[in-house]
């Protein structure tokens, strides 16, 4: 595979990893609205964070970052030497 194709593939994978990270993050955060517990008390919203989904999103962001760093490294190197 040529150097240029490798860089393009890595950029596409970085974009896909970022999109997957956003999807995972959105799956990992859930909000629930609750009615007042008794008369005169305010209603409230609770937020639940799922560590598995948030961790997957974090890992995907790290992968995307490493791919971008590699693309920059390959570009600065100027191809095979």
N, C-alpha and C positions, 0 to 999 in steps of 0.2 A: 504494500500500500504506500502511496506517495506521502510525503511529509504534509503536503497541503490537505490531502484527504483526511489524514489523521487529525489535523487541527480542526477541520470542519466537523468531523465525527465527535471529537471531544467537546466542541462547543454545543452541538446538538444534545449530547448526553447531559451537559451541564444545565441546559435549559429544561430538559425533561426532569432532571433531578430536582431542580428548583420548583417546578410545577408540582411534582409529587410531594415535595416538602410542604408546600402551601396546603395541598389536599390533606396530608396527614395532620398538620396543625389544626385545620378546621375540624377534622374528625375528633381531635383530642380535647377540644374545648366545648363543653355543653352547658348551656344556661337553662335554668328552670325558674318559672315565676310561681311564687307561693302567695296564697291569700293571707290576709291577716289571721294570726293565731287566735285572737280574741277581739272583742269589740274595742274600738279605739286604737288598736295597734296598727302600724303601717304594714302594707304588703311589702314583700321583698323578693329579690332575685338571687338565686344561688348559682354559683359557677363550679362545675366539676372539671378538673383537669386529669386526663388519662396519661399517666407517665409513659406507657408504651407508645402511644401515638406521638407524644411530644418528643420522646427519645428518637423515634424513627425520623421525625422531621429534622431534628438536630443532626443526625447522621447523614441525611440526604444533603443538607446544606454544606456539611463538611466535605462530602464527596464532590459536590458541585464546585466548591471553592478550590479543591485540589485540581480538578480538571481545568479550571480557568488558569490557575497558576502554571500548569503544564503547557497550556496553549501559549501563554506569554513566554515561557521559557523556550519553547520550540521556535517561536517567531524571532526572538532575540538571537537565538543561535544561528539563524539563517540557513536552516536545512542541514542535511547530513554533512559531517566533516570527515 
